[in-house]
Amino acid sequence: MQLSDSFYERSRSAAIWLLRIESLILAGIVIYLLLATVFSTATWPSALIGEIVFASVGAIGLYFASTGFARHRSYGRAPAVLANLIAIGVSYYMISGDLLEVGIPLAILGALTLFTALFGYNGKTADNY
């Protein structure tokens, strides 16, 4: 089955925006965690620092993945797919732990971004556009 170029283009455009939204969400989590260290007492500061570093690296990685889609390059596809497969797995554990208000939106965002990342690159180079 041959998919049209407009389908790829819509998926690519959606992948760019969804990846950037995910990056902003992670940046917001980093800011929240940084503020939480100022206004409250951390019982495990090394774990909190690890979460801040991990979320920061994730936010930067998702943003760079979105630039790959924006430049019609393939280097953003694999990290976007992997990150969203992980997010779907995390949402499963959130839902099974009765944290539905976070798990369901994460599952929806992860699935949408995964779908658009899978179909947002058709192998053509930027010179063909």
C-alpha positions in Angstrom: 0.0 0.0 0.0 1.5 3.3 -1.1 0.8 6.3 1.2 0.6 9.7 -0.2 3.1 12.5 0.3 0.5 14.6 2.0 0.0 11.9 4.6 3.7 11.8 5.4 3.8 15.6 5.5 0.8 15.8 7.9 2.4 13.1 10.1 5.7 14.9 10.0 4.2 18.2 11.0 2.2 16.6 13.8 5.3 14.8 15.0 7.3 18.1 15.2 4.6 19.7 17.4 3.9 16.7 19.6 7.6 16.1 20.3 8.0 19.8 21.2 4.9 19.6 23.5 6.5 16.6 25.2 9.7 18.5 25.5 7.9 21.4 27.1 6.2 19.1 29.5 9.5 17.6 30.6 11.0 21.1 31.0 8.0 22.0 33.2 8.7 19.0 35.3 12.3 20.1 35.7 11.2 23.6 36.8 8.7 22.1 39.3 11.4 19.8 40.7 13.9 22.6 41.0 11.3 24.8 42.8 10.3 21.9 45.0 13.9 21.6 46.2 13.8 25.3 47.2 10.5 25.3 49.0 10.5 21.9 50.7 12.9 19.5 52.3 14.1 16.6 50.0 14.5 13.3 51.8 16.6 11.8 49.0 18.5 14.6 47.3 20.5 12.3 45.1 17.4 10.7 43.7 15.9 14.2 43.1 19.1 15.3 41.3 18.9 12.2 39.1 15.3 12.9 38.2 16.2 16.5 37.3 19.1 15.4 35.1 17.1 12.6 33.4 14.2 14.9 32.7 16.5 17.6 31.4 18.3 15.2 29.0 14.9 13.9 27.9 13.6 17.3 27.2 16.7 18.2 25.1 16.6 14.9 23.3 12.9 15.2 22.4 13.5 18.8 21.1 16.4 17.6 18.9 14.3 14.7 17.7 11.7 17.3 16.6 14.4 19.2 14.7 15.2 16.1 12.8 11.6 15.9 11.6 11.6 19.6 10.8 14.8 19.2 8.6 13.4 16.1 6.8 16.1 14.0 8.3 15.9 10.5 9.8 17.9 11.1 13.0 14.9 12.1 15.1 12.7 9.1 14.3 14.3 6.4 16.4 14.6 8.5 19.6 11.1 9.7 19.2 9.7 6.1 18.7 11.8 4.8 21.6 10.9 7.6 24.0 7.2 7.2 23.3 7.2 3.4 23.6 8.8 4.0 27.0 6.1 6.5 27.8 3.3 4.1 26.9 4.9 1.5 29.2 5.1 4.0 32.0 1.5 5.0 31.5 0.5 1.3 31.8 2.0 1.2 35.2 0.4 4.5 36.2 -3.0 3.2 35.1 -2.5 -0.1 36.9 -1.5 1.8 40.0 -4.8 3.8 39.9 -3.1 7.0 38.8 -5.6 7.5 36.0 -5.5 11.3 35.8 -1.8 11.1 34.7 -1.7 7.7 33.1 -4.4 8.1 30.5 -3.3 11.5 29.1 0.3 10.1 29.0 -0.9 7.0 27.1 -2.8 9.1 24.6 0.0 11.6 24.0 2.5 8.8 23.7 0.4 6.8 21.3 -0.3 9.9 19.1 3.3 10.9 19.0 4.4 7.3 18.3 2.0 7.0 15.4 3.1 10.4 13.9 6.8 9.6 14.4 6.4 6.2 12.7 4.7 7.7 9.6 6.3 11.1 9.6 9.4 10.1 7.6 9.3 8.5 4.2 12.9 8.3 3.3 13.1 11.2 1.0 15.9 13.7 1.6 15.3 17.4 2.1 16.5 18.0 -1.4 13.4 16.3 -2.8 11.0 18.7 -1.1 
